[in-house]
């Protein structure tokens, strides 16, 4: 996907992010979270990195609807050209349990390898539904950081995050 694709499909990208956040996904946002907030994330945070070549965006479609997406961030420091990060794996609640997340991660890993990256890192809220998926895909747990982020729904609660990696 390109920066121009963000512009063209902004309402779809916004709807995906809005739906997963309202379903409780811990991907950097807390409620209240509007569709305007969601579209703003794509235009202000993702689009510039796509245009600048430091991020790749993988999208799964079901018909003309975006069913899921994941981002590969590879704008790493000069001493880490071998590494990339997984950002914001999300599957719309209506399309879960269909293999979309696995397909997206496989595409991400293939791209990382083609770019000469040999290490992929990520973090996920401890106990989230994505954690067993990452483990099944061969990601190893480094550890857990307590009180890492505010809960999406209950802003008074702090959740731990699990740090994971995979050598490819």
N, C-alpha and C positions, 0 to 999 in steps of 0.2 A: 504494500500500500504506500501511496505517496502523500505528501502534504496536500496536494490538490484533491485526493480522495477524501481526506478529512472534510474539506470544504463541501464537496459534492454530497457526502453521506452524513453530514453533521447531525441531522435529526436521528438517524439510526444509531450512531455512536453515542449520542446523548441518551437515547432511550435504553440502550444496553447498560451503560454505567448507572443511570438512575435506578433501573430495576434491580441490579445486583446490590447496590448500596442499601436500597429499601428492603432487600431480602436479608440484610445483616452482614454482607461481605465486609471484611476488614481490609480495605485497600486504600486507606489514607483519608477517608471522609467520615463525617459523623452527621447524624440527623439533627436538625432538619437539613435536607439536601434537595434542591430543586432541579428540574430539567435544565434550567438556565445555568446553574452551577455545573452540571454535568457537561453541557456543551462548552462552557468556558474552559474546563479542564482540557478538553481535546484541542481547542484552538490555541490556548496559551501555553500548555505544557507539552503536549505530544507533537503538534504540528511543527513547531520550531526545530525540534530534534530530528524529525523526519526530513525536513528541508535541509538541515545542517549535516545530515548523514551520520548522526550518532545513535540513531534508534531505528529499529525495524519493527513493523507492525504486521502481525499475522491475524487474519480474520476468517472466521467460519461463517458461511452464509447458509440459510435455509430459505430457498426461494429468494425473495427480495428483502429478507430480514437478516440483520446481523444476529447470529446465534451466539457468538463468542469471539474473544480476541485475547491476544497476549502480546507483550512487547519484549524485544531483546534490546537492552541498552548496552552499547559497546563504546561509549565515549569515555573510556577509562584513562587513567593517568599514563604517562609515558613508561613507567616501570611495570605496567600491567597490560601489555598489548595482547596477552594470551587469555585474558579473562573477559567475561561478559555477565550481565545480570538479567534475570527474569523479572519482569515488572508486570503487575496487574493481570494475571490470568483470570479471566472472567467468562462465565457462561450464563446466558440469560436463564432465569429460573424455569422458563417454559421449555427449555431445550436440554436440561441436565440429564445425566445418566444415559447418554447416547454415544459416548466416546469422543465428544467434541474436544474436551480438554486434552485428552491424550493425543489426538490428531494435531492440535495446535502446538503442543509441546514438542512433538516429533518434528514438525516443520521448523520450529525455533532452533532445536538442537542441530538439525541438518544445516541450517544457515550459519549457525555459529561455527560449526566444523569447517564449512566451506570458506569462512573468513579467516581460518587459521586459529580460531579460539580453541583452547583445550580445557578450560575450566569455566563452569557456569555456576553462579551463586544465586541464592534467593533467600527470602525470609517469608514466613507465613505464620499467621496467628496460630499458636499452639492449640491443637485439637480441632482445627478447621477441617472441613471436608477435603480440602486439597492436599493436606499433609500425607494421607495414605497414598494418594495418587503419585505424589513426588517420590515417595519411598518405593513404590512399585516400578517407577521409571528409572530407579537406580540412584536417586539422590541420597546422600548420606547426611545424617544430622550431626552438626558440630556441637550444638548446645542450645540452651533455652535462655533467653534474657527475660527476667520477670519485669512486670510493670512497664512494658515497652510502648504500648499505644492505648489511647482511649478506645473504649468499646464503641462500636458504631451506633448502638441504640441507647446505651446507658453511659452517658458522658462522665459519670462519677466513678465508673469502674475502669481499672487499668488491666489490660490483657497482656500475657506473655507472648513472645514470638520465638519461633524455632528457626535457627539459621541452618541452611542446607547447602550442599554443593554436589557437583557431579563432574568428574573428569571424563572428557569425551575424546 
